[in-house]
Amino acid sequence: MIQSMTGFGKATLQLPTKKITVEVKSLNSKGLDLNVRIPSLYREMELGLRTQIAAALERGKVDFSIYIENTAEQTSTKVNVPIVKAYIAQLREIYIDADETELMKMAVRMPDTLKVEREEIDLNEWAQIKNSIDESLNNIRSFRKDEGLSLEKEFQLRIANIRQYMNDTLALDPERIQNIKDRLQTAISELEANVDQNRFEQELIYYLEKLDITEEKVRLTNHLDYFLETLNGTEANGRKLGFITQEMGREINTMGSKSNHAQMQKLVVMMKDELEKIKEQVLNVL
């Protein structure tokens, strides 16, 4: 079963003094392009987080974020009282007539009057946050699987269309062969030359063999079957499916170069169009 690289997962956690929101979203990418945004309080946990996310999501352009919303009437920023008092004392020597209110207003604007008390990680709190991280990663994996089901249906439709156009092309092959024979016979008649009929038949067979598309049909059929087999396998991945589409494209292009018949070439163009749609979506497959 295939998975898409596109997905979104979210989890929220309400703690006594704060609300934690964990979000993870991903888009398609050749490898893992991971961007982690977390509060500085949890920075020491970043390496372990990256390892966990990489193991869970494997590939994609991934943005992972943890947001904190304080819900209690408290703050880690405190007034640096000794500094403020020192500023007021110095200002009083300069502005002798100023009252205490004016001196206070000036003092709190000076550097270092506020200090931020560094919080330490609460391991019990982090364990709860870790559960929310697991939940968000499970959510994005579920999202990817749902997207994968949609992609699988799309691929099956496009493969069926290519197969139908290929069969329609082969149905026109006898008409194409007869047109070639008639055209050559007409050209020889117009030359009014004596032609060895046996030699003519031999040359005609050789010429028609060069334009025969039976081998391309067999190989393209095998590639279509292999694509579906890989799609339904346990080891389905975007890179492998991409390689198969390249092989499909080679056979379709060869059929187009050999099909010197207007309607057959139209069908080849339709096959190419379906294949391009597959290629676009394969880029989203994990």
C-alpha positions as CSV (number, residue, x, y, z in Angstrom):
1,M,0.0,0.0,0.0
2,I,1.4,3.4,-1.0
3,Q,1.5,6.5,1.1
4,S,1.5,10.1,0.0
5,M,4.3,12.5,1.2
6,T,1.7,15.2,1.6
7,G,0.1,15.3,5.1
8,F,-0.8,17.2,8.2
9,G,-1.0,16.2,11.9
10,K,-1.9,18.1,15.0
11,A,-2.3,17.5,18.7
12,T,-3.0,19.7,21.6
13,L,-2.3,19.4,25.3
14,Q,-3.8,21.4,28.2
15,L,-1.5,21.7,31.2
16,P,-2.3,23.6,34.4
17,T,-0.4,26.7,33.4
18,K,0.0,26.4,29.6
19,K,-1.5,25.0,26.4
20,I,0.8,23.0,24.1
21,T,0.1,22.7,20.4
22,V,2.1,20.3,18.2
23,E,1.8,20.6,14.4
24,V,3.6,18.6,11.7
25,K,3.0,19.0,8.0
26,S,4.8,17.6,4.9
27,L,5.1,18.0,1.2
28,N,6.9,16.0,-1.4
29,S,10.7,16.0,-1.6
30,K,13.5,13.8,-3.0
31,G,14.7,13.1,0.5
32,L,14.0,14.2,4.1
33,D,14.1,18.0,4.5
34,L,13.2,18.6,8.1
35,N,12.6,22.0,9.7
36,V,12.0,21.9,13.5
37,R,10.7,24.9,15.4
38,I,10.4,24.5,19.2
39,P,10.6,26.8,22.2
40,S,14.1,27.3,23.6
41,L,13.1,25.6,26.8
42,Y,12.9,22.3,24.9
43,R,16.0,22.8,22.7
44,E,18.0,20.1,24.3
45,M,15.4,17.6,23.2
46,E,15.7,18.6,19.5
47,L,18.2,15.9,18.5
48,G,15.9,13.1,19.8
49,L,12.9,14.7,18.1
50,R,14.6,14.8,14.8
51,T,15.5,11.2,15.0
52,Q,11.9,10.3,15.9
53,I,10.4,12.4,13.1
54,A,12.8,11.0,10.5
55,A,12.0,7.4,11.5
56,A,8.2,8.1,11.4
57,L,8.0,10.1,8.1
58,E,11.1,8.9,6.1
59,R,10.8,11.4,3.3
60,G,9.3,14.8,2.5
61,K,9.7,18.4,3.2
62,V,8.6,18.4,6.8
63,D,7.8,21.3,9.1
64,F,7.5,20.4,12.8
65,S,6.4,23.0,15.4
66,I,5.6,23.2,19.1
67,Y,3.7,26.2,20.3
68,I,3.2,27.3,23.9
69,E,0.3,29.5,25.1
70,N,0.5,30.5,28.7
71,T,-2.9,30.3,30.4
72,A,-1.9,31.2,34.0
73,E,-1.3,34.7,35.3
74,Q,2.4,34.2,35.7
75,T,5.5,35.1,33.6
76,S,9.1,34.1,33.6
77,T,10.1,37.8,33.2
78,K,10.8,39.6,36.5
79,V,11.7,43.1,37.5
80,N,15.4,43.3,38.5
81,V,14.8,45.1,41.7
82,P,18.4,45.8,42.8
83,I,19.2,47.2,39.4
84,V,16.1,49.5,39.4
85,K,16.9,50.8,42.9
86,A,20.5,51.5,41.8
87,Y,19.3,53.4,38.8
88,I,16.9,55.5,40.9
89,A,19.7,56.4,43.3
90,Q,22.0,57.5,40.5
91,L,19.1,59.5,38.8
92,R,18.3,61.2,42.1
93,E,21.8,62.7,42.2
94,I,21.3,64.1,38.7
95,Y,17.6,65.2,38.9
96,I,17.5,66.5,42.5
97,D,14.0,68.0,42.1
98,A,12.4,65.0,40.4
99,D,9.8,63.1,42.3
100,E,9.9,59.3,42.8
101,T,7.4,58.6,40.1
102,E,9.4,60.4,37.4
103,L,12.6,58.7,38.6
104,M,10.9,55.3,38.5
105,K,9.7,55.9,34.9
106,M,13.2,56.7,33.8
107,A,14.8,53.9,35.7
108,V,12.6,51.1,34.2
109,R,13.7,52.2,30.7
110,M,17.3,51.6,31.5
111,P,19.1,48.3,30.4
112,D,18.9,45.2,32.5
113,T,15.9,46.3,34.5
114,L,14.1,43.1,33.5
115,K,15.4,39.6,33.9
116,V,14.2,36.3,32.4
117,E,14.4,33.4,34.8
118,R,15.3,30.3,32.8
119,E,12.8,27.5,33.3
120,E,14.0,23.9,33.7
121,I,12.3,21.1,31.8
122,D,9.8,19.3,33.9
123,L,10.3,15.6,32.9
124,N,6.7,14.7,33.8
125,E,5.5,17.6,31.6
126,W,7.8,16.6,28.8
127,A,6.4,13.0,29.0
128,Q,2.9,14.4,28.3
129,I,4.2,16.6,25.5
130,K,5.9,13.5,24.1
131,N,2.6,11.7,24.0
132,S,1.2,14.7,22.0
133,I,4.1,14.5,19.6
134,D,3.4,10.8,19.1
135,E,-0.3,11.6,18.5
136,S,0.6,14.3,15.9
137,L,2.9,11.9,14.0
138,N,0.2,9.2,14.0
139,N,-2.3,11.7,12.6
140,I,0.0,12.7,9.8
141,R,0.7,9.1,9.0
142,S,-3.1,8.4,8.8
143,F,-3.4,11.5,6.6
144,R,-0.7,10.1,4.3
145,K,-2.4,6.7,4.0
146,D,-5.7,8.3,3.1
147,E,-4.0,10.4,0.4
148,G,-2.2,7.2,-0.7
149,L,-5.6,5.5,-1.3
150,S,-6.6,8.4,-3.5
151,L,-3.4,8.2,-5.4
152,E,-3.7,4.5,-5.9
153,K,-7.2,4.9,-7.5
154,E,-5.8,7.6,-9.7
155,F,-2.9,5.4,-10.9
156,Q,-5.2,2.4,-11.6
157,L,-7.4,4.6,-13.7
158,R,-4.4,6.0,-15.7
159,I,-2.9,2.6,-16.2
160,A,-6.2,1.2,-17.5
161,N,-6.5,4.2,-19.9
162,I,-3.0,3.5,-21.3
163,R,-3.8,-0.2,-21.7
164,Q,-7.0,0.7,-23.6
165,Y,-5.2,3.2,-25.9
166,M,-2.5,0.6,-26.5
167,N,-5.1,-2.0,-27.5
168,D,-6.8,0.5,-29.7
169,T,-3.5,1.2,-31.4
170,L,-2.9,-2.5,-32.1
171,A,-6.4,-2.8,-33.5
172,L,-5.4,-0.2,-36.2
173,D,-2.2,-2.0,-37.0
174,P,-3.6,-4.2,-39.8
175,E,-5.0,-1.1,-41.5
176,R,-1.6,0.6,-41.2
177,I,0.2,-2.4,-42.7
178,Q,-2.2,-2.6,-45.6
179,N,-1.8,1.1,-46.3
180,I,1.9,0.7,-46.4
181,K,1.6,-2.2,-48.9
182,D,-0.8,-0.3,-51.1
183,R,1.4,2.8,-51.0
184,L,4.5,0.8,-52.1
185,Q,2.5,-1.0,-54.8
186,T,1.2,2.3,-56.2
187,A,4.7,3.8,-56.2
188,I,6.1,0.8,-58.1
189,S,3.2,0.9,-60.6
190,E,3.9,4.6,-61.3
191,L,7.5,3.7,-62.0
192,E,6.4,1.3,-64.7
193,A,9.3,-0.9,-63.9
194,N,9.6,-4.7,-64.0
195,V,9.9,-5.9,-60.4
196,D,10.9,-9.3,-59.1
197,Q,7.8,-10.2,-57.1
198,N,9.7,-12.5,-54.7
199,R,12.3,-9.9,-54.1
200,F,9.6,-7.3,-53.6
201,E,7.9,-9.4,-51.0
202,Q,11.2,-10.0,-49.1
203,E,12.0,-6.3,-49.0
204,L,8.4,-5.5,-47.9
205,I,8.6,-8.0,-45.1
206,Y,12.0,-6.5,-44.0
207,Y,10.5,-3.0,-44.1
208,L,7.4,-4.0,-42.2
209,E,9.5,-5.7,-39.5
210,K,11.2,-2.4,-38.9
211,L,7.8,-0.8,-38.2
212,D,6.4,-3.7,-36.2
213,I,5.3,-2.6,-32.7
214,T,4.6,-6.1,-31.3
215,E,7.7,-6.1,-29.1
216,E,6.9,-2.6,-27.7
217,K,3.3,-3.8,-27.0
218,V,4.6,-6.8,-25.0
219,R,7.2,-4.8,-23.1
220,L,4.7,-2.0,-22.3
221,T,2.1,-4.6,-21.1
222,N,4.8,-6.0,-18.8
223,H,5.6,-2.6,-17.4
224,L,1.9,-1.8,-16.8
225,D,1.5,-5.1,-15.0
226,Y,4.7,-4.5,-13.0
227,F,3.5,-1.0,-12.0
228,L,0.2,-2.4,-10.6
229,E,2.1,-5.3,-8.9
230,T,4.4,-2.8,-7.2
231,L,1.5,-0.5,-6.4
232,N,-0.2,-3.3,-4.5
233,G,3.0,-4.7,-2.9
234,T,4.2,-4.2,0.6
235,E,7.4,-2.4,-0.6
236,A,5.7,0.1,-2.8
237,N,7.7,3.4,-3.0
238,G,7.7,6.4,-5.2
239,R,11.3,5.9,-6.5
240,K,10.6,2.4,-7.8
241,L,7.3,3.5,-9.4
242,G,9.2,6.4,-11.0
243,F,11.7,4.1,-12.6
244,I,8.9,1.9,-14.0
245,T,7.2,5.0,-15.6
246,Q,10.5,5.8,-17.3
247,E,10.5,2.4,-18.9
248,M,6.9,2.8,-19.9
249,G,7.7,6.1,-21.6
250,R,10.5,4.5,-23.7
251,E,8.1,1.9,-25.1
252,I,5.4,4.5,-25.8
253,N,7.9,6.8,-27.5
254,T,9.1,3.9,-29.7
255,M,5.5,3.1,-30.7
256,G,5.0,6.7,-31.6
257,S,8.1,6.8,-33.8
258,K,7.0,3.6,-35.7
259,S,3.4,4.4,-36.0
260,N,3.3,6.3,-39.3
261,H,-0.5,6.4,-39.1
262,A,-2.5,9.5,-38.1
263,Q,-5.0,7.8,-35.8
264,M,-2.4,5.6,-34.2
265,Q,-0.2,8.6,-33.4
266,K,-3.2,10.3,-31.8
267,L,-3.6,7.3,-29.5
268,V,0.1,7.4,-28.7
269,V,-0.2,11.1,-27.7
270,M,-3.1,10.2,-25.4
271,M,-0.9,7.5,-23.8
272,K,1.8,10.0,-23.3
273,D,-0.7,12.4,-21.7
274,E,-1.9,9.7,-19.2
275,L,1.8,8.8,-18.4
276,E,2.6,12.4,-17.6
277,K,-0.3,12.5,-15.2
278,I,1.1,9.4,-13.5
279,K,4.6,10.9,-13.3
280,E,3.3,14.1,-11.7
281,Q,1.5,12.1,-9.0
282,V,4.4,9.6,-8.5
283,L,6.4,12.5,-7.1
284,N,4.0,12.6,-4.2
285,V,4.4,8.9,-3.3
286,L,6.5,8.1,-0.3
